[in-house]
């Protein structure tokens, strides 16, 4: 039997990433579970379940048990976590794996407790819960223990976490429930309103990834997609351009940038000066939308850097914390 395998988990609304000590990120799969509603049996989890989204028969329901960064279905989340922990650690093991889990900075104590209970029920040991912007900063190689102000914007699937870090803790932060999933929903609404075509969330996500842009300077691209014509009810093909994605995402991106403004306004002057010199770090899958760094820099007036391996920053951070729990001071810092 194998010895204990320590793992770090980015428990994301859209994807779950697992970091194994000594190996790095070895698992990245969608947070999707397909269930047979007649028998309550799980038919598929992860990538296989995501392939069923929008394509399932009446008795098969493909669901996401996490919404807006928190657990919306405890039992399904527990079973999903158990599946992934066993996939990473194996079913036969002497010890429960030590687990570090990244969750949104705005999670309540009740929500944190739900994550702890889900990890325990799934076979993990008593988990260390870390706020995602802290994990993202550590994963990006930022020294958060220094008496220097660093701002991190982590755009995931369910939430955008904006935080100012110093001396090992969060000084100011905000968690906005507008991120990758809401971007997809905005694209669906735009296609419905402007093209009279209904598309699914998978198609919307493909549009975001393949031709998405939020700044006019980004190279214009176009792609043909198929959806259902709302007038005839029949399948119809349309050509979609990057500019249309930019327009559809404008309101959501404005909300994120307003959140950055709000956090900076509450940040102590000394730390705000540090951020002005150092710049803002952009992490998460949403950081990869072309032109987002340029737009934030223009609107905020502070340099913006997309960190290396932005999508995996939280998972990498949880892995680093496995060896350096002292990096977490546990309490928010006061500069009053």
N, C-alpha and C positions, 0 to 999 in steps of 0.2 A: 504493500500500500504506500502511496506517496505521502510525503510530509506536507505540512500546511503550506498552501500557496497564497501569499498575500496579494490582494487585488485592489485597484482603484477603479471606481465606476463613475462615469458621467451619466447620470440618470436623466436623459433628455426627453423632452416631449416628442421629438421626431426620431431621434436615434439614441441608442445606448452604446457607449464605448467602454471597453474594459482594458485596463492597464495591468500587466502582470510584472511583478518585481523581477528585474533582470532580463525581461524580454520586450518591454515597451507595450504599445497599444496592439493587442492581438485580436481584438474583436470590435467590429463596428457594424451594427445591424439596426434596422428600423424598429422603433418601439410599437410594434403592431402585433396583434394576436387575432387569429381567425378561430371562431368558436361555432360549433354546431349547436344552434339554439334548441334543437329537439332533444339532444342528449346532454347538453352542457359540457361536451368534450372539446378540448382544444385540438383543432385540426392542423394548425401551423403557427409558428412564431418567427418573428424577424423578417428576413428578406422574402421568404416563401409566402408569409402572410401578407406582406405589402403588395406582392404581385397580384393578390386577390382583391385589393381595394377597387371598388366599383365594378367588379366582375363576378361577384359571388351569387349563387342561387339563393332562393328565399330562406333556406334553413342555415346558411353559412353567413355569419356576420364578422366582418373584419373591423376590429375596433382598436383605438389607441387608449390604453388605460391611464395615460397621463395627459392632462390638459392644462394649458397655461403654466407649465412647469411643475405642477403638483399632481398627486395621485387622485384620480377621479373614481377609479374602481380598484379597491384594495385587493380583493381576492385575485383578480386577473393580474395585477401588478406583481403580487407575490409569486404567482405561478410563472410569470414571465421572467422574473429575477432568478427564480430557482433554475429555470431552463438555461439561462445564460451563465450562472455561476457553475452549474454542472458542466456546461460546454467548455468553460475555461479551466476549471479545477478537476474535472472528472467526477463521476458518481461515487467512486470508492475512495475515501480519504479518511485518515486518522483524526484530523483536526478540522474544526470549522475555520474557513479562511478569514484572516483579518481583512476588514473592508473599510475603505475610505470612500465616501459618497459625496459628490458635488450636487448641490441643490440651489435654486434661486435665492438671492439675497433677501427677497421680500417674504420668504416662507415663514409662516407663523409657527409657534411652538407645537401646535397640534399637528401641523403638516410635517414638521421635522420628526415628531414622534411616529407619525404614520410611516415615514421612510424607514426609521429605525426598526419598527415592528415588521415591515415587509422584508427587510434584509435578514432579520433574525429568523423569520418564518421560512425564508428561502434557503436557509442553511448557513448563513454567514455568522461570524461572531459579532459581539457588540460593536456596531460601526462608529467610525468617526465621521461626523457630519461637517462639511465645509461649504461655505458660501461660494458659488461659482466664480464671481469675479476674483476672489482670493486665490482659488485653485488655478484660474486662467492666468493670473499674474505670475504665480509660481511656475506654472508650465511654460510660460514665455521667457523664463529666466530673469524676471525682475526681482531685485532684492527688496522684498516688502518689509524687512526688519529694519531697514535704514530710516533715519529721521528725515525722509524726503517724501514729497507728495508725488504719487503716481495715480493717473486716472486710467481705468480700464472700462471699455464698453464691450460687453460680451453679448452678442446677438445669437441666440439659439433658435430652437423651434417654437417654444411656447412663450419665452420671456426675453426681454432685453434688460440686462443688468448693468447699471452704470454706477461705478464706485470710485471713490478716492481713497487710496490706501497709504498708510504710513505707520512705522513702528510696529509692523506685524498685524495690524488690524484695519478695519474699515472706519474711516472718519465720517464720510457722508456717502449716502447711496440712495438709489431709487430702482425699483424693479417694475418695469412696464410690461403689461401683458400684450405687447405688440411685437411680433418677431416673425420668424419664417412662416409659420402657419397662417398668420394674419396677412402676410404678404401674398400667399397663395390665394386666400379668400378674396383679397382685393383684385387680383388678376381675374378670378372667376366672375366677380361682379362687373368688371370692366367689359369683358367679352360678352356678357349677357346684355348689358346696357348699350354698347356701341356696335355690336355685330349681330345681336339677336341670336347668339349661339351659346348653348350651354356646354361647358367643359367640366371635366372632373378635376379633383385636387391633384392627381398625378400629372395630368397634362399641364395644369397651372405651374406645378413645381418644375416640370421640364422646361417650360417657357422661361421661368425665372433663372434657371441654371444656364440654359443655352444662349438666350439673347437678352437676359436681364441687364438693366442699366439704370442708374439714378442721376447721371450727370450728362449734359449735352456733349461734352468732349469725348465721350466713349464712342468707339467705332460703331456705326449703325449696322445692325444685322437683321435678318429676317428669316422666318421659318414658317412652313405650312403645317397647320394642325387640322384635326378633324373633331367636330363636335356635333351636337344635335340642334338643328334649326328649330327655334322656338315657335315659328309660325307654321311650318309644314310638319314638324315632328320627325323629319328625315335627317340622315347624316349629311353634313355639309363641310367642305374644306374652306379654310380661310388663310390668308397670308398675314402674319403678324410681324410687326417691326419693333425694334428695340425702343423707339420713341413711345410706343403705346404702353410698354411695360413701365417706362419711366413715369408716364402720366398716371397710370393705375396705382403706382406705389407712392406717389407724392405725399398724400395725406399721412400715410403710415410713417414714412421717413421723417416728415415734419414733426410728428409726435416724438420720435426718438431724439431728434436734435433739440427739441424743446426740453426734453428730459436732461440732456447734457447741460443746457443752459441753467436749469433749475439746480442741479447738483453743484455746478461751479459757483453759482450765486451764494450758496451756503458754505462753501469751502473757505477755511481760514486763509487770509491773504498770503501768508508765507508759503503755504502749500500750493495755492493757486499760482504763485510766481514760479514755483518748481515745475508745475505742469506746463506753464507757458514756455519754459526753457526746454524741458524734456520732451514734451509732446504727449499726445493721447494714444493709448494702445488699443487696437481694435482686434477682438478675438471672436471665435464662434463661426459657424457656417455662414451667417448673414454678413460677416465681414468681407466675404468673397464676392459680393455683388459689385460688379464693375462701377467705379466712379464714386462709391460711398465715402471712401477716405478723402477724396478731393472735395466732395460736397460739404462734409463736416468741417474740413479745414477752412473752406471759404466762409462758412456761416459762423463758425466759432472763433476763427482767427488764431488757432493754435495748430501746430503741426500734428498730423495724424499718421500713425504707423500701423500697417497690418502685420501682426506678428507671424513668425514662421510657424507652419503647421497650425494655423488659426483654428481650424475645425476641431483639432485634437488637443488644444491647449488645456482645457479643463481636465480631460482624462490624464494627460501627462502630469498636470499639477497634482492630481490625487495620488498618482504613482510616486511622485517625489515626496509627498507628505508621509507616505508609508515609512520612509527612512528618516524623515525629519519632522516629527510631530511638533517639535519645539518651534517650528515656523509659525504655528498657530498660537496666537496670544489669547484667543478665546473671547475677548471683550472688545467692544468698539472704543476707539480712542476719543478722548475729550481734549479740545484745544481752547476751551473757554478760559 
